[in-house]
Amino acid sequence: MENRQINKEQLLQLLNLHLQQHPAFEEGMSFDDINVLANSSYDVRANFNFGGNSVAENYNKFGYIYNEVFKDFLEKQEKERLR
């Protein structure tokens, strides 16, 4: 099995490409940072400052999109890993 590793910037690029394919994507949405924590979970920072709305309004309206995209991305990576 081939072990492929990518750096943080490459991972963010992949996540943002995946995000842009979401049917409810809004211009300005982005994943801005990601870190792997000591317990192997992820700390993901998403941009909610877009579209002239408050961060809170965008969080409430669009937060589910970031969650769906990240969950889908992780599921695809796991399937790839198990191949």
C-alpha positions in Angstrom: 0.0 0.0 0.0 1.4 3.4 -1.0 1.6 5.9 1.8 0.8 9.4 0.5 1.3 12.4 2.7 0.3 16.0 2.0 1.3 19.2 3.8 -1.2 21.5 5.6 -1.4 23.9 2.6 -2.3 21.1 0.2 -4.9 19.8 2.6 -6.5 23.2 2.9 -6.5 23.5 -0.9 -8.3 20.1 -1.2 -10.8 21.1 1.4 -11.6 24.4 -0.2 -12.0 22.7 -3.6 -14.4 20.3 -2.0 -16.2 23.2 -0.3 -16.6 25.0 -3.7 -18.4 22.0 -5.1 -21.1 22.1 -2.4 -24.5 23.2 -3.9 -25.0 25.8 -1.2 -21.5 27.3 -1.5 -21.4 31.1 -1.2 -18.6 33.3 -2.5 -16.2 34.0 0.3 -16.6 30.8 2.2 -13.3 29.0 2.9 -11.4 26.7 5.3 -8.6 28.9 6.6 -6.7 26.7 8.9 -6.5 23.1 10.1 -4.5 21.4 12.9 -4.3 17.9 14.1 -4.6 17.7 17.9 -2.8 15.4 20.3 -5.8 13.1 20.4 -5.7 12.8 16.5 -8.9 14.9 16.2 -9.0 18.0 14.0 -9.2 21.7 14.8 -10.6 23.3 11.7 -11.0 27.1 11.2 -13.6 28.2 8.7 -14.2 31.7 7.4 -17.6 33.1 8.4 -16.8 36.8 7.5 -18.2 37.1 4.0 -21.2 38.4 2.1 -21.7 41.5 4.2 -23.5 39.6 7.0 -22.3 39.3 10.6 -20.1 36.3 11.5 -22.9 35.0 13.8 -25.5 35.2 11.0 -23.2 33.4 8.6 -22.4 30.8 11.2 -26.0 30.1 11.8 -26.9 30.0 8.1 -23.9 28.3 6.6 -22.1 26.4 9.5 -23.8 23.1 8.4 -22.1 23.4 5.0 -18.6 23.4 6.5 -19.6 20.4 8.7 -21.0 18.4 5.7 -18.0 19.1 3.6 -15.4 18.2 6.2 -17.4 15.0 7.1 -17.6 14.0 3.5 -13.9 14.7 2.9 -13.0 12.5 5.9 -15.2 9.7 4.8 -13.6 9.8 1.3 -10.1 9.8 2.8 -11.0 6.8 5.0 -12.3 4.9 2.0 -9.1 5.7 0.1 -7.0 4.6 3.0 -8.8 1.2 3.2 -8.3 0.5 -0.5 
